[in-house]
Amino acid sequence: MLETLSGQSAGTITLVAGAAALVGNDSGAAHLAAAVGAPTVVLFGPASPTHFAPLGRSVTCLSGDTMDDIAASRVIDAVGKLCGA
């Protein structure tokens, strides 16, 4: 089981390390992307980014009372700022 999980994590790290940006919910992939320095926009519903945000140089967290409260335009703007657009 551990080998399977390690292989999955290694594949995820390889994928996100080469990404122009990652947009996702508060998940393992978002934390891995932030850890390898990929520009990362993390979406939070009722959970607090203060307590659960990934750590990294290029991380932006967007939150709302629900995920539906996070407008697509906010996400697009956040990606643009992280990627220098």
VEXFIMI-357720 format. One record per residue (C-alpha): chain; x, z, y. Coordinates in steps of 0.001 Angstrom, whole numbers, padded with zeros to 6 digits. Each point is the difference from the previous one (the first is absolute). Example, Ala and Ser with C-alpha at 12.3 -4.5 7.8 and 13.67 -1.06 7.14 Angstrom:
BEGIN
+-------+---------+---------+---------+
| kette |    east |      up |   north |
+-------+---------+---------+---------+
|     A |  012300 |  007800 | -004500 |
|     A |  001370 | -000660 |  003440 |
+-------+---------+---------+---------+
! end
This chain:
BEGIN
+-------+---------+---------+---------+
| kette |    east |      up |   north |
+-------+---------+---------+---------+
|     A |  000000 |  000000 |  000000 |
|     A |  002769 |  000893 |  002475 |
|     A |  001739 | -003335 | -000580 |
|     A | -003227 | -001847 |  000785 |
|     A | -000530 |  001936 |  003209 |
|     A |  003635 | -000465 |  001033 |
|     A | -000240 | -003736 | -000617 |
|     A | -003167 | -000231 |  002056 |
|     A |  001593 |  001957 |  002844 |
|     A |  003119 | -002177 | -000059 |
|     A | -002145 | -003136 |  000174 |
|     A | -002002 |  001403 |  002889 |
|     A |  003164 |  000953 |  001880 |
|     A |  001420 | -003503 | -000460 |
|     A | -003239 | -001566 |  001199 |
|     A | -000484 |  002158 |  003101 |
|     A |  003670 | -000037 |  000978 |
|     A | -000244 | -003742 |  000578 |
|     A | -003382 |  000072 |  001725 |
|     A | -000388 | -000984 |  003645 |
|     A | -002474 |  002904 |  000218 |
|     A | -002249 |  002092 | -002203 |
|     A | -003541 |  000998 |  000917 |
|     A | -001712 |  002426 | -002321 |
|     A | -001708 |  003276 | -000527 |
|     A |  001859 |  003274 | -000537 |
|     A |  001524 | -000906 | -003354 |
|     A |  003216 | -000030 | -001951 |
|     A |  000693 | -003569 |  001097 |
|     A | -000294 |  000974 |  003665 |
|     A |  002368 |  002933 | -000464 |
|     A |  002519 | -002195 | -001853 |
|     A | -000197 | -002703 |  002680 |
|     A |  000634 |  002570 |  002724 |
|     A |  002916 |  001483 | -001959 |
|     A |  001778 | -003369 | -000303 |
|     A | -000560 | -000794 |  003690 |
|     A | -002695 | -002659 | -000270 |
|     A | -002368 | -000128 |  002986 |
|     A | -002980 |  001970 | -001293 |
|     A | -003523 |  000492 |  001358 |
|     A | -001838 |  002724 | -001888 |
|     A | -003759 |  000417 |  000232 |
|     A | -001539 |  003455 | -000255 |
|     A | -003683 |  000839 | -000293 |
|     A | -000872 |  003681 |  000021 |
|     A |  003470 |  001136 | -001150 |
|     A |  002403 |  001104 |  002718 |
|     A |  003041 | -002170 |  000712 |
|     A |  001583 |  003124 |  001472 |
|     A |  000338 |  001447 | -003484 |
|     A |  000228 | -003099 | -002209 |
|     A |  001680 | -002781 |  002014 |
|     A |  002918 | -001816 | -001613 |
|     A |  003384 |  000670 |  001549 |
|     A |  001969 | -002921 |  001352 |
|     A |  001342 | -001754 |  003092 |
|     A | -002691 | -002673 |  000163 |
|     A | -003241 |  001761 | -000881 |
|     A | -003256 | -000100 |  001928 |
|     A | -003009 |  001989 | -001177 |
|     A | -003549 | -000913 |  000971 |
|     A | -002881 |  002319 | -000740 |
|     A | -003735 |  000380 |  000331 |
|     A | -002733 |  002203 | -001353 |
|     A | -000385 | -002679 | -002687 |
|     A |  002012 | -003100 | -000816 |
|     A | -002816 | -002069 |  001520 |
|     A |  000829 |  001584 |  003367 |
|     A |  003385 | -001767 |  000099 |
|     A | -000544 | -003349 |  001706 |
|     A |  001880 | -002999 | -001348 |
|     A |  001248 | -000698 |  003526 |
|     A |  001768 |  003389 |  000033 |
|     A |  001731 | -000840 | -003264 |
|     A |  001065 | -003438 |  001248 |
|     A |  001335 |  001513 |  003240 |
|     A |  001942 |  002660 | -001905 |
|     A |  001621 | -002586 | -002288 |
|     A |  000889 | -002143 |  003013 |
|     A |  001688 |  002910 |  001757 |
|     A |  001986 |  000990 | -003093 |
|     A |  001101 | -003583 | -000612 |
|     A |  000929 | -000689 |  003599 |
|     A | -002829 | -002404 |  000790 |
+-------+---------+---------+---------+
! end
